C-alpha cells in the first residue's frame, strides 16, 4: 500500500484500481492543489482507476475548479464519496452535477470500495 502526502490531503493506494483520498481539516482545495494531487495519483496508478473521497474532516473545495481537474483525467473512471454528516451528503449530491462519470455517495469506505470494485 502506497501513501501520497501533500499539504492539502493524503492519498492511499488501496489496490491497482482504487485510491482513497482524505483532505486535511481546515483546507480549501483549489484547482491548483487538486491538479498537483491528481498528477501524483495518476502517476501511481498503472491503468484506469476509481477514487474514494472520504469527507471525514471539515474542509471546503472550489467545486468548479476541482471537478474540472477530475473530469480532465482520462484514467479516473468513477468517484465514490464517503460522508459522515448530513451536510456532507447534501454537498456530495450537488457534486454529482459537476462530475461527468459515475459518482455515488456512501456512509463507509468499505461500501464505497465494494461499489468501485463492481463497476471498474
PERA-V428552 format. One record per pair of residues at least 12 apart in sequence whose ideal C-beta (glycine too) atoms are under 7 Angstrom apart, sorted by the first residue. I is the first residue (numbers start at 1). J is the second residue. Records with the same first field share a line. If there is no record, write none. Layout:
# PERA-V428552
I=J ; J
This chain:
# PERA-V428552
1=13 ; 14
2=44
4=40 ; 41 ; 44
6=36 ; 37
8=23 ; 24 ; 27 ; 29 ; 33 ; 37
9=21 ; 22 ; 23 ; 24 ; 37
10=22
11=37 ; 41
13=44
14=113
16=45 ; 46
17=49 ; 50 ; 120
18=49 ; 50 ; 52 ; 113 ; 116
19=41 ; 45 ; 49 ; 51
20=52 ; 54 ; 109
21=51 ; 52 ; 53 ; 54
22=54 ; 56 ; 57
23=57 ; 59
24=57 ; 59
25=57 ; 58 ; 59
26=58 ; 59
27=59
28=59 ; 60
29=59 ; 61 ; 62 ; 66
30=62 ; 65
31=62 ; 65 ; 66 ; 68 ; 69
34=65 ; 66 ; 69
35=69
38=69 ; 70 ; 73
42=73 ; 75
45=75
47=75
48=75 ; 77
49=75 ; 76 ; 77
50=77 ; 78 ; 80 ; 116 ; 120
51=76 ; 79
52=80 ; 82 ; 109 ; 112 ; 113 ; 116
53=79 ; 81 ; 82
54=82 ; 109
55=81 ; 82 ; 83 ; 84 ; 88
56=84
63=95 ; 98
64=98
67=98 ; 99
70=99
71=99 ; 100
77=101 ; 120
78=101 ; 102 ; 103 ; 116 ; 119 ; 120
79=99 ; 103
80=104 ; 106 ; 112 ; 115 ; 116
81=95 ; 103 ; 105
82=106 ; 107 ; 108 ; 109 ; 112
83=105 ; 107
89=105
92=105
93=105
102=119
